[in-house]
Amino acid sequence: MKMTIEILHKVTGCVLKVVNAADLRGADLRGANLGGADLGSAYLCGANLGGADLRDANLCGADLRGADLGGADLGGADLGSADLRGADLGSADLCGAYLCGADLRDADLRGAYLGDADLGSAYLCDADLRGAYLGGADLGGADLRGADLRGILQVMQLGTPDMWPAWTYSDVIGKQRICVGCQDKTLSEAKAYWTGKTDRQEVMAAVAYAEAIGKLRGWGQ
């Protein structure tokens, strides 16, 4: 049964400290070598993990509210259903990370690398994603209401047509998709679904705008 974990020096591999794996609230783990560590469901509220090596770590269901993960290496890490509200993930490497169902509301993801990450059904409301890289990321069902997407080429906000939050993005195979409320559709599906609905004229205008943007950006349609 998981009880403690060893914090190793990144270069020498020497054990720096042994900590309780279940409760790490406010712990100073800056630059720690935690690659492959089992931290599933751990309490890491307010922990400082800046620059830590967390590649392939299990952080599924972990409580990381307000944690500092700036510049951390989270490549391939499992963050499914993790609570990352208000966490600092600025410039973090999340290449191929699993973030399905993760709560990233109000998180700072400026300049983060999220290439090929799975963000399906993640909560990204009011998150700061300025300058983040999302090439090949799966955003199916993600909630991006209020998120700051400036500087991202793979995602485009479409405002709130007919009072529904909307955005368009390029999926993992480079095909354009459009999200309006809880609906997530390809361009052709969107046209077929909303065409002719008199109470969704603004949505159709947003779809037309999204199509034009997709063509300019070279997204598959």
C-alpha positions, -999 to 999 in steps of 0.1 A, spaced: 0 0 0 13 35 -9 25 53 22 56 74 14 76 85 -16 112 94 -20 122 127 -35 152 122 -57 178 147 -69 172 152 -107 209 148 -116 225 125 -89 194 104 -81 202 107 -44 173 106 -20 166 142 -8 137 134 15 109 109 22 74 124 24 39 112 31 24 104 -4 -12 109 7 -9 144 21 15 169 5 -4 201 11 19 231 8 49 209 4 80 224 -12 89 200 -40 106 224 -64 127 206 -90 119 172 -74 124 140 -95 89 124 -93 89 108 -127 66 78 -126 55 85 -90 21 72 -78 4 103 -65 -32 93 -73 -57 111 -52 -30 128 -32 -36 161 -14 -12 187 -31 -31 219 -24 -8 248 -26 23 226 -31 53 240 -49 62 217 -78 78 243 -100 102 227 -124 96 192 -110 100 161 -131 66 144 -131 68 126 -164 44 96 -165 34 103 -129 0 91 -117 -19 122 -105 -53 109 -113 -79 125 -90 -52 145 -71 -61 177 -54 -38 203 -69 -58 234 -62 -35 265 -62 -4 243 -67 26 258 -85 35 236 -114 52 263 -135 78 249 -158 71 213 -146 76 183 -169 42 165 -169 47 147 -202 25 116 -204 13 122 -168 -22 110 -158 -41 139 -145 -76 125 -152 -102 141 -130 -75 160 -111 -86 192 -93 -63 220 -107 -85 250 -100 -63 281 -98 -31 261 -103 -1 277 -120 9 256 -151 26 284 -169 52 270 -194 46 235 -181 53 206 -205 20 185 -208 28 168 -240 6 137 -243 -8 142 -208 -42 127 -199 -64 155 -185 -98 140 -193 -124 154 -169 -97 175 -151 -109 207 -134 -87 236 -147 -110 265 -139 -90 297 -134 -58 278 -140 -28 297 -155 -17 278 -186 2 306 -203 28 293 -226 21 256 -216 28 229 -241 -3 207 -245 5 190 -278 -14 157 -281 -28 161 -246 -62 146 -239 -84 174 -226 -117 156 -233 -145 169 -211 -120 190 -191 -133 222 -173 -113 251 -186 -137 279 -177 -118 312 -172 -85 295 -177 -56 316 -191 -43 298 -222 -26 327 -238 3 314 -260 -3 278 -251 3 251 -278 -26 227 -284 -15 210 -316 -31 175 -318 -48 180 -284 -82 164 -279 -107 191 -268 -139 171 -274 -165 181 -248 -141 205 -230 -157 236 -214 -138 267 -225 -163 293 -214 -145 325 -204 -111 311 -212 -84 334 -226 -74 318 -259 -53 347 -274 -23 335 -293 -36 300 -298 -38 289 -335 -57 256 -328 -87 272 -311 -109 302 -319 -137 317 -297 -170 324 -315 -187 345 -288 -221 336 -275 -245 332 -305 -281 328 -293 -267 330 -258 -247 298 -261 -208 298 -256 -192 288 -288 -157 280 -302 -141 261 -330 -109 240 -329 -88 217 -349 -90 181 -336 -63 154 -332 -65 145 -369 -65 182 -381 -102 183 -388 -123 213 -378 -149 209 -351 -174 234 -337 -187 236 -301 -219 254 -292 -231 248 -257 -229 210 -251 -229 203 -288 -195 193 -304 -198 186 -341 -178 186 -374 -184 214 -398 -207 193 -420 -226 180 -389 -230 216 -376 -245 228 -408 -269 199 -410 -279 202 -374 -286 240 -372 -296 248 -407 -333 259 -409 -337 264 -372 -352 299 -369 -341 302 -333 -305 295 -341 -297 321 -368 -269 335 -348 -254 301 -344 -255 296 -381 -237 329 -386 -211 317 -361 -207 284 -381 -202 304 -413 -175 325 -396 -159 294 -382 -157 279 -416 -140 309 -430 -114 309 -402 -108 272 -407 -101 277 -443 -76 305 -436 -58 284 -410 -57 253 -433 -79 231 -410 -94 200 -426 -131 205 -433 
